[in-house]
Amino acid sequence: RGTSESSTATEWVENSATDVCMNCHARFGVMQLRRKHHCRRCGKVVCSTCSRSREMVLEYHPVKPQRVCNSCVAAPSIPENPEEATSAALEAMRAGKPAKPISAASLCGMPLPSGDEHREFATLQVRVIEAKGLLAADFNLVSKKSSDPYCLLRVGHGVQVRTSTVCATLEPRWDVTTAFRVSRVDSFLHVEVWDEDTATKDDALGFLDLPLAKVPLSKPFLGWVPLRPPEAQPLPGEDGKKAPAKGAGAVLLEVQLSDVKPIRRFQAFVSPLPPVPPQLPHFDIDAVYGPAMHLLDLIWSRFVSPILFWTLDLIFWTSPARTLLALLLWNFGAAYCLQHSPAFPPLGLLFFMLRHCFHQNDVEASLKKVKRPTLVRKQTAPAILESPQAAHEHGALTRQDSKRVDYDEAQLGSAVQSLCFVLPGSVKETCRGLQPLLRTAADAVQTIHDIFVWDHDASPFVAIALLLFAVLSEVLRFDILLMLMGSSILLACSPLVPALSGFIAYLSLLRAKDLPQEWEMRNNYEEDWMSRDYLEVKGSSAVSSPRQRLRHGKTMPVLVKASDRSAT
């Protein structure tokens, strides 16, 4: 190794100058399985245990974190232009490209802008002090289980800030303060804890979300917040139900909202900014083909096709008795019931829903004596019964069954998928834009279908609404009914509704004095938060919680991984 010309590491100590680590005084050698490394900050010769931390040292590389010993972790380097890294990250996010996390040391206390400077109303001061009881991601036969944890912080969908890495511990202490500019009241503070690995992908240790809509003004909050296990992080398209915060440790945070501009904050409540569009997913032809086929099945096979063929059967006298009855009802309705025609569509839908409801109850009563066929479902497609002779029982699926099983969605073969990767870039970009739209449309149509076949929790309320609409159509004139319908739809979609709800939320915030209950912040650390790994390291024998398994290389949505770590 030569001598560094940087101003941070003035001179590297030669390898031959010492045979022991200059921090822990452990001896180097082949028998000790310990080799020499150099700290990029001070130039000392240290062992791997004393130099597992990685920090940004711009004199060596502008992007990749460098090896720093434990003694230099508390003395971060000062970059020349921290504004340049922040501006580059914001430009990358506006262009829809992944932005690399910014080192907390490189910001030097500068607040990270939100991207909407004209609507920023406050500064969120976040101090990440320490963590305790984390999961272990590093296992070996020589030493105890441990992790090399670091934190990633962001507000809303903004740029991430990365702390330094603390090596070989389940009780890391960072004591780093970061500031974020806030422009949206629905923003949240998202904190993720990762284990750094040099040769492989980093492992997720836990995460937490703190909503900022109910934070009182200029009042600091200090306390322990439990981490949720990595597998509880919802993926894109999944329902973000809150998982119990147990067995992943906790983080000691100090949060304060300062530099508040009351007028802009009130404007953020009554006139919120439009939601940030999510990043486009990766190209997946099955994410286009599956929802498209599901929409075709729901719209054509289950709606248009039955009505069309039923109408054609009446026209061509497939069943003479049914066609003759329809002829008599048509003429009678045209002669005597034309003034009641606005009530016919809601009554028809109500009759359709009640028919499915009673049919399900009858079939469920008969199936109590018979073993129920096995269902195979995945994602969002029609249910498939494994036994062919039970196809007529498909309409007997209850809401409880649909909650226990998933849908089976059509997929293309591997050969077709391989051929799709040679498509032009413009076609792939179009498919990426269609993937979330088709998924949303398929889920919406599936929900409407479940409501009208009485397979949804909202089915009774929709039936009552249809009955009320039929009664109103009989009481009011048709023109007045149309005026009420159009005005209600337009007013419901107008900015008045979010402005009114935001004004009410702002009034409730003015009366708030304590921290939000959603934070689950406690003054003292609770033993239920400890991971099994931490209890084993501490020598605890009473372990009641199940083993939390780490999936190697697990990633989280909207997470931009740090750049590859440089090895000595």
LUMGU-559930 format. One record per residue: x, y, z of N, C-alpha, C, CB in turn. Coordinates in pm, whole numbers, plus 50000, padded with zeros to 5 digits. Glycine has a CB too. Layout:
XYZXYZXYZXYZ;...
REM end
This chain:
500854988150000500005000050000500885012450000499045000150122;500485022049923501255034349917500715044550015501245040049778;501225056450000500815067350088499715075250022501995076450123;498665078350097497555085950043497925100750038496285083850128;497455107449933497695121649918496535130149967497975124849775;495515123850026494345131350070494665138750199493145122050090;493805148450225493965156250346493385149450467493335169750330;492515138950443491895131950556492825121350611490565125650512;493265112050528494235102150569495595107050521493895087850511;496285114150608497535120750567498595110550526498065129550679;498675099450597499705089550564499285076050619501085093650621;499405065750537499095052250582500295046250652498665043450464;500025039650762501065032350833501435020050752500615028350976;502725017450736503165006050659502754992950726504675006550640;502524982850645502124969850700503194964050791501834960050587;504444966250758505534960450836505794967950967506794960150754;505124979050987505384987151106504774981251232504865001051086;503804972451220503134966851338502664952751307501944975751382;502614944451409502114930851399500804929051474503144921051451;500294939551533499034938851608498134950151560499274939851762;496844948551586495874958951552496114971251638494424953851571;496124982751577496414995151649495215000151729496855005851552;494094992751725492924996351807492734986451922491654996751721;492604973551889492324963451992493564955352029491234954051943;494694957451961495964950851989495894935751969496394953952131;495004931151883494964916951848496064914051746493574912951791;496694902251759497834898851676497354894151539498704888051744;498074898451435497794894051299498514880951272498204904851197;497994873451177498664861151137497704851251076499354854851255;498274841251011497454830950946496784822151049498294822450851;497514818851155496944810351258495804817251332498024806051357;495874830351343494814837851410493664841251317495374850651470;493764837851188492724840951089492394855851091491434832651116;493474864051093493284878451104494284885351011493454883351252;493794893550920494664900550827494604915550851494274897250682;495544922850788495684937050811494814945150714497144941150796;494254956050767493474965550689493914979650725491954963650713;493584989150639493925003050665492645011350673494865008450555;492585019850774491475029350787491675040650687491385034950932;490645043850611490735054250509490715068350571489595052850409;490425069250701490365082250765491675086050833489235082450865;492205076650915493425079650991494645072350940493215076251135;494475062050856495605054850800496195044250889496655064350764;495585041151003496125031051094495905017051039495485032251232;496735007551085496584993451052495684987251157497974986151046;494554982151114493554976651205493074963251153492354986451223;492394955651238491824942751199490424944851142491784933051319;489844934151090488514935251028487444938251131488174922450953;487604933151253486614935751357486564950451394486914927351480;487714957151393487764971251430487554980651312489084974251495;487284975251194487124984051076485964979650989488404984250994;484884975251051483714971150975482814982850937482924960951053;483024994250993482205005850960482565011050822482385017051066;481565016250754481755021950621481165036050620481095013150511;481935045550574481485059450565481975065550435481975067650687;481345076450399481745083450277483015091350303480615092750228;484075088150228485325095650230485555100250087486535086950284;485165112550059485145117449922486535118249860484495130949917;487585118449943488925118949886489315106049816489915121949993;488605094949850488895082149787487895078849678488915071249891;486605081049705485575077849605484355086649634485195062549608;483745092449530482615101549555481325094549592482375110049435;481225081349568479955074349590480095062749687479405069349458;481135054649672481255042249749481725045149892482235032649680;481045039549992481525040850131482855033550148480475035250230;483735039250230485075033850250485205028250391486135044550225;486235019750408486495013450537487005023950636487515001850522;486385024450754486755034050859486815026350990485735046050867;487835028851069487975021951196486995027551299489415023051248;486855020151410485905024251514486295037451578485795013451620;487585040451585488015052851649487635065151567489505052551671;487495063451435487185074851348485705076151316487965073651220;484885066851365483455067651336482855080151395482725055251389;483335084251511482805096251577483325109151517483125095851725;484235108351420484785120351358484545119951209486295121851388;483315122751162483005121751020483725132450940481515122850998;483975128950814484615138550725483595148750676485265131450605;484085160550639483225171450595483365172850445483575184750667;482305170550367482415171950223482495186550183481225165150155;482965188750064483115202450014481765208449974484075202749897;480965201149900479685206349850478575196449880479765209349698;477965196649998476855187350025475625190549943476505187650173;475485203049895474315206349814474305198849681474265221249789;475475195649628475535189049498474955174849506476975188549446;475315167449612474775153949627473265154149645475435146849744;472765163849723471315164849745470595168549616471005175249853;471125178049540470485181949413470495170549313471195194149354;471595162949308471655151649215470645140949251473065145749212;470475138349381469495128349424468075132749392469635125549573;467755145649413466415150549382466145150249232466225164649436;467135153649151466945153149006466715138848960468165159148934;467435129349019467235115348982465835110549019468285106549050;465315115049133463975110949174462915117149084463725114749319;463095129749044462125136148954462115129148819462455151048937;463255123948776463325116848648462865102548658464735117248596;462425098048777461965084348794463075074248805461085080648680;464305078648834465435069648846465745067248993466675075448772;466315055749026466665053349167467785062549212467075038649187;467625067949330468625077049387469365069949500467965090049439;470665071549505471475065249608471305072649740472955064849566;471365065449851471265072149981472405081950003471245061850094;472115092650074473095102850107473595100350248472495117050093;474885101250266475465099250397475035110550491477005098550388;474675106750613474275116950711475435126150746473745110250839;476665120750740477825129050770478065139550663479055120450785;477715136450538477955145950429476995157750432477845138850296;475845156250499474885167350505475335178350601473515162150546;476115174750701476635184750797475505192650863477585194450726;474375185850896473265192750959472355200350866473785201851059;472655200650738471805207850642470485200450623472525209550506;469335206850631468045200150610467945194950467466875209550640;467445183050454467275176950323465975182250262467255161450333;466015188850147464785194450088463815183550044465125203349968;462555187250039461505177750003461255177049854460235181150073;461715186749777461425187249634460305196849600461085173749585;459535201249701458455211049682458765223049771457035204949716;459795230849732460265241649818459215252249842461485247949757;458315254449746457305264949761456195261049858456715268249628;456155248149902455115243849996455685238450127454255233249931;456975239650149457575234550273457145243350390459135234150261;456675236750497456135244250610456835241250742454675241350625;457755231450748458405228150874459675220250846457455220150967;460485218850951461695210650947461565199751052462985219250972;461755187351010461675175951099463085172151143460945163851031;463365173951271464655170151328464555155951383465095180151440;465375146951331465355132851372466735129351425464955123451253;466765124851548468015120251609467905105251635468305127851742;468715097651563468775083151581469885080351682469035075651444;469505076751802470485075351911471075061351912469825078352047;470255051151928470755037551937469635027751909471385034852076;469995015051901469045004151885469434992951981469004998951737;468464984152007468704973552104467844961552068468404978352248;468434949652088467684937352066467444934051920466384938252134;468384937351831468194935151688468344920451652469194943551608;467914917151532468124903851478469584902151438467214901351358;470064889851441471424886751401471424881451258472064876451497;472324886951177472434882751037473764876251004472214894550947;474734877351096476064871551074476254859951170477184882251092;476514848251114476704836251195478054830051158475544826151172;478824826251257480074818951235480364810351356481254828551207;481354801451340481694791951445482654797651549482284779651384;483264809051520484284814551609483674823951712485344821851529;482854833351667482294843451755480784841851767482644857551704;480184850151848478744849651870477994855651752478384856852000;476684853251751475834859051648475854874351661474384853551659;475874881051548475924895551551475424901051419477354900651580;475444914151408475094921351286475984933651276473574925351283;476034939151157476734951851132475694962051090477854950251021;474914967351184473724975151148474044989551107472754975251264;473194994351017473145008550982471695012150953474055011850860;471385024850954470005029550936469855037050805469585038551052;468675035850746468255043650631466995051250671468005034650505;467005064450652465875072850690465395080650569466245082350805;464095082650562463515091350460462145096050510463385083950322;461715107150455460395112750484459555111650359460495127650533;458425104650368457585102550251458315094250147457145115850192;458295099250024458975092649914460235100349873458045091049794;460855107149971462015115249941463305107349937462135126050041;464405114849941465735108949933466085102450066466795119649894;466775091250060467175084250181468485089750236467305069250153;468605089050368469825093050439470345080650511469555104850540;471645078350498472275066450554473205070150668473035058850445;473095063050779474005064950890475265056450868473325061351025;476195057750958477395049350952477065035251001478525055551036;477965026050973477805012051011478555009451140478295002650900;477875003251235478484999051361478694984151354477605003051484;479894979551374480234965751345480014956651466481684964851301;479624944251434479604932951528478874936151658481004928651560;477604939851648476834942851769475354941751738477174956851823;474584938451840473124938851834472574950551915472534925651885;473494958951965473134971152039473904982951980473444969652192;473654986651855474454997451794474065011051851474264997451641;475015019951849474785033751889475315042851778475465037052027;474425050651719474795059651611474875074251658473795058351496;473855078651727473745092451778473975102351663474775094951893;473135101151561473215109551441471935117751433473425100951312;472075130451402470935139451385470805143351239471065151951475;469605141751185469305144951046468055153651042469125131950960;468025162850947466885171950932466255170150794467335186750952;464935170250790464175169150666463185180750658463435155350658;463085186750541462045196650516460745189250479462475206650403;459625193850537458325187150520457405196350442457705183550658;456745190650340455795198350259454435191650249456355200350121;454285179750305453005172450298452615168050438453105160150202;451345169850471450885165950604450705150850615449575172950636;450545144050502450385129550506451715122350496449475125150394;452825129550513454135123150508454345114350631455255133750499;455335105650621455675096750731457195095350736454995082850715;457685093050853459105090450873459325075350864459605096051010;460095071350766460355057150742461795054250779460065053250593;461985045150874463315041250922463495026350896463485044551074;464595022950834464945009050808466315006150866464915006050656;466454994450925467724989950981468214978250899467574986051132;469454979050852470044968950765471344963850826470294974650623;471684951650788472974945850821473874946650699472824931150870;475044952650715475944954550602476784941950580476854966750624;476844937550455477674926350415478564930950301476814914150373;479834927550310480784932150210480674924050081482204931350264;480574910750092480614902149974479244899149917481314889250007;478204900049996476864896549951475924908349975476344883950024;474654906149942473654916549962473414918950110472344912849891;473064931150141472754934650280471444928150322472664949950297;471334925350452470154918850508469294928950582470554907250601;467994928250562467054936950633466844931850774465694937850558;466924940750871466734937151011465404941851068467854942951093;464794952151009463514957151058463244971151004463494957351212;462024975751027461614988950979460534994451072461104988350832;460275007351058459175013851130458715025951051459615017951274;457445029451068456825040851002456155049551108455785036250894;456475062451106455885072051199455135082551120456965078551289;453785082751124453025093151053453245106751117451525089751051;453345116851033453665130351080452465139651080454745136250995;451265134551052450105143251040449625148751175448965135850973;449955141751285449455145851415450565149551511448615134851474;451685154251459452805158051545452575172051599454155157351467;452555174151729452385187651785453555196651747452245187051937;453325209751755454305219551711455425221251814453635232851685;456665221251763457855225251840457955218351974457855240151861;457615205551979457735198052103458515185352074456335194852164;459685183552136460485171452107459895159252177461945173452151;460035147852113459585135152169460765125552166458365129352089;461055119652280462165110352296461635097352352463275116252388;461965086252285461485073452334461885062052242459995073652350;461575049952288461865037752212460675034452122462175025952308;460975031251997459955027451901460285013351851459885037651781;459355003851862459674989951821459784988751670458604980251872;460694980251627460864976951486459944965451448462344973451455;459504965651326458714954651272459614945651190457524959951186;459354932651192460244923351121460244925950971459824908851148;461304922250901461404925450757460264919650675462704920350702;459774907750710458724901450630457384908550643458564887050669;457254917850740456014925350756455924937150662455874930250896;457014940350590456994951750497456104948350378458424955350449;455024956150353454134952950240454824955350107452854961150247;454624946350013455124947849878454164956349797455334934249812;454584961549681453674969449597452444961449558454404974149471;451264967449581450004960749550449414953149666450214951449437;450164951549777449644944549892449024954249991450754936549959;448144948750071447504956750174448484958750289446204950150224;448754971350322449744974350425449174972950565450274988250407;448684961050600448164958850735449314958650834447354945750741;449064964450949450114965851047450364952651117449754976751148;451594948051111451984935751176452404938751320453114928551099;452284929051409452704931651548454194934251557452324919851637;454564944351635455964948251649456574940151763456104963551674;457044928251733457664919551832458824912151769456644909651892;459864910051849460944901451808461904907151708460404889351755;461964920351688462914926251595463694937551657462194931351473;463534940151787464264950851853463514964051848465614952451790;464214974651891463624988051895464734998251875462874990452030;464325010251838465245021251811464875032951902465195025551660;465895039151960465685051052045465785063351956466735051652162;464665070651943464575082251855464195094651934463555079751743;464645105951882464195119051929463715126951808465335126752006;462445130251806461815136551691461225149851734460725127451630;461435160151651460895173351680460575180451549461885181751765;459425187151546459005195051431459265209751464457505192551395;460205215851393460605229651423460485238251299462045230051478;460735251251317460685261051208459355260151132461855258851111;458265259451206456945257551147456395270951098455975251051248;455895271050977455195282650920453705279750925455675285550772;452955286351015451535282751035450685284050910450945291251143;450905294650831450045296650714450265285550612450335310450649;451515282250588451785271450492451305257950543453275270850460;451375255950674450895243350728449385242250715451305241750874;448685253150741447225253150720446895250750573446605266450768;447665256550483447455254150341447715239650305448355263250257;448695233350370448965219250342447825210250386450255214950411;447055214550487445905206650531444715208550438445505210550673;444365220950406443135223550330443355222350179442605237350363;444585223750133444875222549990446125214049971445055236649924;446015201049994447205192549989447735191049846446885178650046;449015188249839449645185749711449155172649651451185185649726;449175171249520448785158449459449725147349502448765159549306;449245135149508450105124149553451275121949459449285111149566;452355117249517453555114549437453345101749357454825113249528;453525102149227453335089749149454395079549186453395092648998;454005067149204454995056849240455915053649123454295043949287;457075048449155458005044449051457445032548973459375040849113;457745032548843457255021748758457895008548798457525024848610;457134997748799457724984748835458624979648723456624974348865;459344969148754460174962848653459294956048548461134952748718;459844954648430459094948648319458794934048350459874949948186;457524930448344457064916748366455854914548276456704914148517;456014906248177454924904148081453734897448147455414895647964;453964889248250452844882948320452014893248397453364872148416;452644904348441451894914848509450984922448414452844924548576;451174920848283450274926548183449264916148136451074932048062;449754904148110448894893548055447894888548158449754881848005;448334886548282447434881248384446244890148413448194878848510;446454902948452445294911648475444434913848353445754924848527;445034914148232444234915948110443294904148089445154917647987;443804891948108442944880148094441894879748204443784867348097;442244884548322441274884848430440154894748402441954888348562;440494906448347439474916148306438584910348197440114929048258;439194903448101438404897247994437444886948049439304890847891;437904879348147437044869148206435874875448283437844860048300;436174886048360435114892248439434114899748353435724901548541;434604907448256433714916148178432964908148072434504927448112;433684899647998433024892447889432394879347936434024889547779;433184870848002432674857448036431614857848144433804848548081;431704867348236430764867248349429704878148343431524868648477;429814887548250428834898448246428204899748107429494911548285;429014903348008428454905947875427954893147811429494912647785;428744882747815428374870347746427074864247798429484860247759;426854862847932425574857247978424364865747936425584855948129;424504879247946423384887847906423104886647757423664902447943;424174886247676424014885347531423354872247490425354886747462;423814861247541423244848247503421844846347560424144836947550;421574852147678420214851447732419244859247644420174856747877;419684871047595418844879047506418624871847372419484892747482;419684865847318419534858547191418614846547206420904854047140;418654839847321417734828647344416274833247343418044821747478;416034845247398414674850447396414244854147254414554862547488;415154860347179414804864947045414524853146952415914873646987;415324842946958415184831446865414334820046923416564826046830;413584822647029412604813347083413234799747114411444811546985;414384800347181415004787747224414134780747327416404790147282;413534788447414412564783347510411254790747486413064785147659;410284784647415409044791747378408284797247498408124782547300;408224789747608407484794447725408134807047784407414783447832;409474807047794410164818647849410024830747757411634815547871;410104828647625409974839747532408554845347533410354835247391;407544836547544406164841247550405904849447676405204829347543;406474845147790406344852747913407034866347901406934844848031;408204866747839408904879347819408104888647729410284876947760;407434883247628406614891447538405454897847613406084882947422;404784890147698403674895647775404144906347874402954884447848;405264903647943405774913448038406244926147969406914907548119;406824924847852407294936647778406124945747740408054932447651;405074940147688403924948147647403184954047766402984939847563;403074946147874402414951247993403214962748056402214939948096;404544961248061405374971848118405364984348034406784967048136;405374982747900405354994447812404035001947822405604990247668;402954994847851401645001247855401345007547990400564991247822;401775001248100401325005748231402465009748327400504995048293;403695005748302404785007948400405925016348346405334994648446;405685023648235406775031248178407215042648270406375036748044;406275048348348406645059348436407475054748555405395066348485;407485041448577408305036048687409625030248638407525025148761;410015033348516411225027548459412505031248533411365031648315;412655043448593413895046148667414155036748783413875060248718;413095030448838413285021348951413635007248908412055021049036;413505004148778413764990548733415234986348745413314989048589;416234994648702417634990148713418074987148856418545000648655;417824996148956418254992449091417514980449147418075004049184;416224979049113415484967249161416004954549095413984968849134;416374955448967416934943848900418254939448962417124946648754;419134949248992420394945849057420164940349197421314958049063;419174945949269418864940949402418344926649396417824950049470;417494923549298417004909849282418154900449249415924909349171;419094905049166420254896849130421114893749254421104903949023;421314903749340422134901649459421434892449559422454915049526;420124894449579419394885949673419324871449623417984891349696;419244869749493419234856149438420544848949471419024856549286;421674855849456422954849749490423074847349640424104858549442;422524856549719422594854949864421824842549909422044867349934;420584841049863419784829449903420344816549845418324831249860;420904817449724421484805549665422704800949744421864808149518;423494810049792424644806349873424214799950004425514818649901;423164805350066422704799750193422184785550174421614808450254;421454783050063420934769650038422064759650013419974769749918;423044763849933424144754549902425014752150023424994760049787;425224762750107426014760950228425334751050322426234774250298;424004751450331423284742050418423424727850366421814745950427;423424726050234423574712650179425004707550186423104712550037;425964716950187427374712850191427844709350331428244723750135;427054711850432427454708050567427554692950581426454713650669;426804685650497426844671150503427874665250407425484665550473;428404673450319429334668750217430664675750235428774671050074;431754668650209433074674750218433234685250109434184664050207;433714696950147433844708050054435024705849961433994721250130;434894708549830436024706749739437144716649769435564708449595;438344712749732439524721049757439584732349658440814712749751;439924744249707440034756049623441494759149597439334768049688;441774763549477443124767949440443014781949385443784758249337;443544791849458443494805649414444854812149434442404813449489;445174821149347446374829249361446114842849301447594822549293;446414853449375446364867349329444944871349293447274869349209;444644875049169443354881149138442724875049014443494896149121;442334862649015441644856448903440524847948957442604848048817;439604842748874438474835048923438914822548998437584831148809;438094818449091438404806449166438274794249078437494805149288;439124784149104439114771849026438904760349122440434770048943;437894752549098437614741049181438354728949124436094738349190;439034721649211439834710549164438954699049114440754705749274;437804696749176436944685849131435994690849024436164679749249;436004685248901435154690348794433674689148825435454683048665;433274678348897431844676548922431294686849018431584662848976;432164694649082431694704749177431664718549117432564704849300;431684719648985431724732848922430454740748949431924731448772;429314733748967428074741048992428044747349129426894731848975;428984743249216429034748749351429924761049360429514738349447;430374766149246431284777549247430634790049308431754780649106;429344791549289428664803249342428444802649491427374805049275;428794791249555428554789849697429714794249782428214775649729;430734800349723431894804749800431494816449889433054808749706;431844815750013431494826150107432634835950122431114820250243;432334846950193433384856850218434494850950304432794869250285;434134841750394435154835650476436104827150392434514827150585;435564820350289436424812450202437354821450123435604803850108;436844832550070437664841349989438764848150070436804851849923;438584848950202439644854650284440744844550311439074859750414;440404831350306441404821350338442224817250218440744809350397;441744819750096442424814949977442764826549888441554804849902;443624823849789444054833849694443594829749555445594835649697;443864838649461443424836449325444534830349241442944849349263;444144823149137445084817449042444994825548914444794802349017;446074831748875446064840848761446814834848644446674854248799;446314837748525446924832248404448334837648387446074835648281;449234828748341450614832448318451074826648185451514827648433;452044833248126452634828448002453744818548032453174840047919;454104810747932455174801047948456534807647955455144791247836;457504800048001458854805448015459454809047880459754795448085;459094801547775459634804647643459134818147593459274793647542;457834820947615457274833747573457874845147656455734833747587;458084842847785458694853047868460114856247822458714848548013;460844846047781462214848447732462204856547603462954835247711;461244853847517461164861347392460754875847415460184854647296;459984878347520459524892047546460644901247589458444891947652;461744895747639462844904247683463624910247566463774896347771;463374905647444464034911547328463144922147262464394900647226;462034925647326461174936047271461874949547275459854936647349;461474958747189462084972247192461844979147326461524980947079;462714988647356462604995647484461325003447498463775004947501;460825009047386459565016647393458395007747430459295023547259;458394995547380457304986147413457384982147561457384973447323;458594979947610458744976547751458294987947842460204972947781;458645000347804458215011747885456705013047887458845024647832;456055010347772454585010747768453994999947857454085008947624;454584988047855454084977147940454304980348087454784964047904;455414986648121455654990448260454625000648308457064996248277;454225009848220453185019448257451815013148269453135030448157;451565002248192450264995648196450134986048314450024988148067;451244981348369451164971348475450364976148596452554967548519;450664987748656449834991948771448414995348733450465003848839;448205000748611446855004248569445994991748553446885012148438;446534981548488445784969148470445524962248603446524959748375;446504962548692446314956348822445204963448900447614956448903;445214976748899444164984248970442794981548909444474999248967;442714981448775441434978848708440934964848738441574980748557;441844954948736441434941248764440934939748908442594931548739;441634945949003441184945149141439854952349162442244950949234;439654963949093438404971249108437224963449050438504984949039;437404957848931436314949948870436034937448952436674946148726;437084931349007436884919549092436094923249217438234913349131;436374934849275435634939249393434164941849360436254951949452;433904948249246432514950549204431794937249182432464959049076;432484927849119431884914649096431564907749229432804905849012;432484908249324432244901849454431094908449529433514902349539;430944921649514429834928549581428494923849528429964943649565;428364922849396427054919549338426734904749343427004924249196;427714896149365427404881849384427374878349533428434873049311;427294888649617427174887149763428364879349820425864879949798;429554883249779430774877049827431724887649882431454869149714;431164898449936431964909449989431284914950113432164920549883;432074920850202431494926450326430594938350298432604930650421;430784945150185429964956850153428684953250080430754966550069;428434940550052427234936749977425934940950046427224921749956;425754938950177424494943450240424274958550229424474939550387;425334966450242425184980950234424824985250091426484987950279;425404978749992425054981949854423604978249825425984974649755;423134967049880421744963149861420794973449922421484949249923;421124978550040420294988850103420315001650020420784991650247;421475005249965421565017249882420725015849755423035020049845;420725004149694419905001949575418425003049609420194988049514;418024997849723416624998849763416225013349788416364990549889;417085021049854416795035149876416725042949745417845041349968;417625039749652417585046549523416285043449448418795042349437;415815031049456414545027549392413375035149455414295012349401;413415036849589412345044249656412385059049617412465042749810;413585064749610413705078749571413255081049427415145083449588;413525071449341413075072949202411565072849190413665061949116;410875066849286409415066949286408865079649350408875054749358;409605085149446409115097049516409415109749437409735097949656;410615110949382411045123049310410865121449160412495126249341;410775132949094410725132648948412085128548893410305146348892;412065123348770413295117948713414325128948688412985110648582;413865141048648414825151748624415485156348753414135163548557;414705156848863415295160548992416275149849039414195162749097;415925137249014416815126349053418145127148978416145112849028;418075130348849419315131848772420145143648822418995133648623;419475154548858420205166048912420915162449042419265177848934;420225155149130420845151249256422025141849235419825144749346;421865132249143422945122849117424185129949061422485112049020;423995138348960425135145348900425815154848997424685152948779;425005162149075425585171449171426345164149282424475180249232;425815152849327426495145249433427835139949385425615133649481;427875134749263429135129349210430165140349193428895122149076;429745151749137430705162649114431195168649245430065173449028;430305170149344430725175649472431635165949547429515179049557;431375152849534432225143049602433635142949545431615129149590;433775146149417435105146449352435735160249352434985141449210;435075170049410435595183749409436625185749520434445193949424;437405196549517438365199249626437715203149758439305210249584;436395204849761435735208749885435825197849991434295212149859;435735185349947435755174250045437115173350114435425160949976;438245172750041439525172450115439795185250192440665170050019;439285196850144439495209250219438735208850352439045221350136;437505203750351436735202850474437345192850571435285199050443;437735181150520438345171150607439695176050659438525157850532;440465183250575441735188750621441555199450727442505194350505;440505207650714440235217950815439885211550949439095227150768;439105200850946438755193851071440005187651132437675182951045;440855181551048442095175651100443025186251158442815168050989;443035198151098443875208951149443385213751286443915220651049;442075214651303441525218751433441845208451540440025220751423;441755195651507442105185251604443585185351637441695171551553;444435189151538445865189851563446195201251659446625191551432;445485212251651445755223551741445495219851887444905235451702;444575210551909444275206252046445185195052094442845201852056;445945189052001446805177752039448035182752113447225169651913;448395175652218449575179052298450535167352313449145183952434;450015155252309450855143452326451215137752191450145132952412;452125128252192452545121952068451455112652017453865114152088;451405110051885450355101351830450455087151884450435101151676;449295080951904449285067151952449825057451849447875063151992;449755061151720450255052151617451755050051626449895057551482;452465058851694453915057451702454345045951792454535070251752;453535042651892453875032151989455195035152059453945018451920;455465047852082456725051852148456585050152298457085066452113;457615044352358457635041952502458885048352563457605026652533;458755052152689459895058052758460935047652794459425065252882;460505035352819461405024652859461355013352756461035019253000;462455006452744462554995152652461814983152711464044991652625;461004976452628460234964952672460894952052625458784965852620;460844941952710461514929352680460844921852564461534920552803;459574924452539458894917752428459474921552293457404920952431;460184932652286460744937052160462034929752124461004951852164;462674923152221463954916752195463804905052098464584912052326;464774903552010464794892151920465344879851992465634895251794;465084868451935465594856051994467124855551988464994843751922;467664860951879469114861351866469744869351979469524867251730;469144880752011469674889152117469584882152252468924902552121;468494875052276468344867852402469354856452414466924862452416;469624849852301470614839052303472014844452330470594831352171;472314855952269473644861852292473804866052437473864873852199;472724871252494472784875652633472664864252732471694885652659;472474851952682472434840452771471104837952833473414842052875;470014842652770468684840352826468194826652786467684851152779;467584819452876467074806152847465584805952822467384796852959;464854815452877463404816052859463104824052735462694822252983;462804817152627462474823452499461124818352456463564820652391;460154827152451458804823252414458454826752272457824829452505;459134836552214458784840852079459414831451978459244855252054;458734829051863459294820351760460544826451697458254817451652;461354817851638462604822051574462314831051456463444809851529;462914842751456462764851851344463844848651241462864866751390;463464843551127464434839751026464654851250930463964827150950;465924853550898466284863750801466434857250666467564871050842;465754862650569465944858150432467084866150371464634859650349;468114859250330469324865950284469034874450162470434855850253;469504886750168469324895650053467924900950039469704888549929;467104900350146465724905250135465724920150108464924902150263;464884924450016464794938549982463444943750023465044940849832;463354956850040462114963550074461674972249959462274971850202;460354974249941459904982849832460354997149850458414982349821;460435004349739460875018249730462175020549806459805027549783;462985009749821464255011149888465355011349786464474999949989;466205021349790467355022349702468555017349779467565036949651;469145006249735470275000349806471505009149792470564986249753;472325008549893473575015949889474495009849785474255016050026;475455017249742476375012549640477235001249694477255023949588;477834993949603478684982749642479784987449735479274975849518;480044979249837481064982849934482454979649879480834975350068;483394988349901484744986049854485504977649954485474999349828;486204967549908486964958649995488424962649995486804944049951;489054960050106490464963550116491324953750036490904963750264;
REM end
